[in-house]
Amino acid sequence: MNIHIPTPLRAYTGGEPTVSVPGATVGEALEQLTGAYPALRQHLYTGDGKLRSFVNIYLNDDDIRYLPAKDATPAKESDELTIIPPSPAGTSHPGEGASRNL
């Protein structure tokens, strides 16, 4: 699946705006991402391994925080994840004016 990386975090992916990783769930895909780019982990996860509350992750157009299985949600190779960092003026998401190609 493709994971879209926001501009502020691209320094940790070698400048790549999109990274392709395998994963049967959202969590597995994120693990593959942080396994390939270890410096990115501290920006996405707390010290105890939980996704940081201010980082929004979308599976296609759905915020994973509101999906019943959250990061255990099954994912297909054709799915796309988008990481949205916090914005200074509040949190927005793809349905409210944020660009999917951060």
C-alpha positions as CSV (number, residue, x, y, z in Angstrom):
1,M,0.0,0.0,0.0
2,N,1.1,3.6,-0.5
3,I,1.7,5.8,2.5
4,H,1.7,9.6,1.8
5,I,4.3,11.4,3.9
6,P,3.7,15.0,4.8
7,T,6.4,17.5,4.0
8,P,7.6,18.0,7.6
9,L,8.3,14.2,7.9
10,R,9.9,13.7,4.5
11,A,13.4,14.4,5.9
12,Y,13.0,11.0,7.6
13,T,12.1,9.1,4.4
14,G,14.9,10.4,2.3
15,G,12.6,13.1,0.8
16,E,10.1,10.5,-0.5
17,P,6.5,11.9,-0.6
18,T,5.0,8.4,-0.9
19,V,6.4,5.2,0.4
20,S,5.0,1.7,-0.7
21,V,4.9,-0.9,2.0
22,P,3.2,-4.3,2.6
23,G,0.8,-4.9,5.4
24,A,-2.4,-6.8,6.1
25,T,-3.6,-4.1,8.5
26,V,-3.0,-0.4,9.0
27,G,-0.8,-1.1,12.0
28,E,1.4,-3.6,10.0
29,A,1.9,-1.1,7.2
30,L,2.9,1.6,9.7
31,E,5.3,-0.9,11.3
32,Q,6.8,-1.6,7.9
33,L,7.2,2.1,7.3
34,T,8.9,2.8,10.7
35,G,11.0,-0.4,10.2
36,A,12.3,1.0,6.9
37,Y,12.7,4.5,8.3
38,P,13.5,4.1,12.0
39,A,13.9,7.9,12.6
40,L,10.3,8.4,11.7
41,R,9.1,6.2,14.6
42,Q,9.6,8.9,17.3
43,H,7.4,11.3,15.3
44,L,4.5,8.9,15.0
45,Y,4.6,6.8,18.2
46,T,5.0,7.5,21.9
47,G,7.7,5.8,24.0
48,D,5.2,3.1,24.9
49,G,4.4,2.3,21.3
50,K,1.0,4.1,20.9
51,L,0.3,6.4,18.0
52,R,0.7,10.0,19.1
53,S,-2.6,11.7,19.6
54,F,-1.8,14.7,17.5
55,V,-0.9,12.6,14.4
56,N,-3.8,11.8,12.2
57,I,-3.7,8.7,10.0
58,Y,-6.3,8.2,7.2
59,L,-7.0,5.0,5.5
60,N,-8.3,6.2,2.2
61,D,-10.7,8.9,3.4
62,D,-11.4,7.5,6.9
63,D,-9.6,8.7,10.1
64,I,-8.4,5.4,11.7
65,R,-9.3,6.8,15.2
66,Y,-13.0,6.4,14.2
67,L,-12.8,3.0,12.6
68,P,-14.0,0.1,14.8
69,A,-10.6,-1.7,14.7
70,K,-8.5,1.4,14.6
71,D,-4.9,0.4,13.5
72,A,-5.9,-3.2,13.4
73,T,-8.2,-2.4,10.4
74,P,-7.6,-4.7,7.5
75,A,-5.9,-3.1,4.5
76,K,-5.5,-4.0,0.9
77,E,-2.6,-3.4,-1.4
78,S,-4.7,-0.8,-3.3
79,D,-5.5,1.2,-0.1
80,E,-3.7,4.4,0.7
81,L,-2.6,5.8,4.0
82,T,-2.1,9.5,4.6
83,I,-0.3,10.9,7.5
84,I,-1.5,14.4,8.5
85,P,0.6,16.2,11.1
86,P,-1.0,18.8,13.4
87,S,-1.7,22.2,12.0
88,P,-1.1,25.4,14.0
89,A,-4.7,26.6,13.3
90,G,-6.3,23.3,14.3
91,T,-6.7,19.9,12.9
92,S,-8.1,19.4,9.4
93,H,-8.5,16.3,7.3
94,P,-8.9,15.5,3.6
95,G,-12.7,16.1,3.8
96,E,-12.1,19.6,5.2
97,G,-9.7,21.3,2.9
98,A,-6.4,19.5,3.7
99,S,-4.4,18.4,0.7
100,R,-4.0,14.6,0.3
101,N,-0.6,15.2,-1.1
102,L,1.0,16.9,1.8
